[in-house]
Amino acid sequence: MTDQEALEFLKQLVRHRSDSRDHGAQRELQTRIVDRLKTTIQRLRIRQGSDEDYPWTLITTGPSADPMLLFACHLDTVPVGDPGQWAHPPFSGHIDGARIYGRGTVDMKGGIAAAATALALASDLNKHVGLLLTADEEVGSLGAPDAAGSLIGQRIGAVIIPEATDNKIVLGHRGALWLRVRSDGLAAHGSTPDLGINAALKISAVLLRAQHELPLTGDSFLGAESWNPGILAAGSAANIVPDSAEAVIDMRVVGNGSALLNWWKAQPEIASVETILSLVPLRTTDTAPLSTGDTEVNRNPAPYFTDGSALAQALPGVPIVIWGPGTSDQMHARDESLELQSLFMALRHFRGAVADWN
């Protein structure tokens, strides 16, 4: 697959809308990718999830007894918002000068195009390389555990996750712990709030206290833990004292987050705590199995999480790196776009990694 063929492939990927949680669209796109690769790659093995799974597809080539170099890519994208606010239609794959525009160009259909090119070369060189396509990464890596199950029992030598790293190698990221916390109150007429118990005020008090008391820690590589109350909901009308309130808390963690979870559970105003997402941190210390040439290694972790959290649990001890085209400021952005030279550089990097795979 040439550079121009990879670019045309990326345009087709962008033109197929694949929003998170739309499993029909994601499953259809996975099938289209398989059909496209079959036209250029002769020796492919295909495995796909059942209808009960989150959609996933594993495409492999080369000697199955050898260790596999795996490219792991999610194909869901975040919503575009108001398409009228975009300079170019968000699903057009429009090329303007030195960039290609559209939702997913950076996050991460550009990475899929680069990985598919690497798979084509692997077939020519008879190297054991795989491409794993996953669903619903953007809403908490929900599809990664089902997909990771397809890898159990296989010899995986290294994993590349082609998220946007400006083509530098990144060795990890913090985990994520998302909690839904709820406070209970007592409803009353808004004109007599003293006769009720305002659940919104109770949960607000905890949130204010968390700014100073939440036991956040840090790590020399992964950095400092953080928290963000991303959703806050209470009440049904202005003239009713709310009898319940809840907040969804996004915490990025360097460990298992147990101390943070216990803090929320211990607050007297909190009636219940529900864990809605728990992803372990990703940290890779040994990249020896993966030939990276003279590629720069970014000594800082990625600010975002990836499917690497789920893959690391399924593949203990396997090196997992984040390495792909584009810059993180374009992820989820209006007028998301990928510089063509960044795509072409990723193609060269991934071809080199496949050529040197042993």
Secondary structure, DSSP 4 states (H G I P E B T S, - for coil): --HHHHHHHHHHHHHS--BTT-HHHHHHHHHHHHHHHHTT-SS-EEEE--TTSPP-EEEEES-TTSPEEEEEEE--B-----GGGSSS-TTS--EETTEEESTTIIIIIHHHHHHHHHHHHHHHHT--EEEEEES--TTTSTTHHHHHGGGTTS-EEEEEE--SSTT-EE-EE-EEEEEEEEEE-B--BTT-GGGSB-HHHHHHHHHHHHHHHS---EETTTEE-EEEEEEEEE-SSTTB--SEEEEEEEEEESS--HHHHHHHHH-TT--EEEEEEEE--EE----TTS--TTPPEESSPBSS--THHHHHHHSTT--EEE--SS-GGGTT-TT-EEEHHHHHHHHHHHHHHHHT--
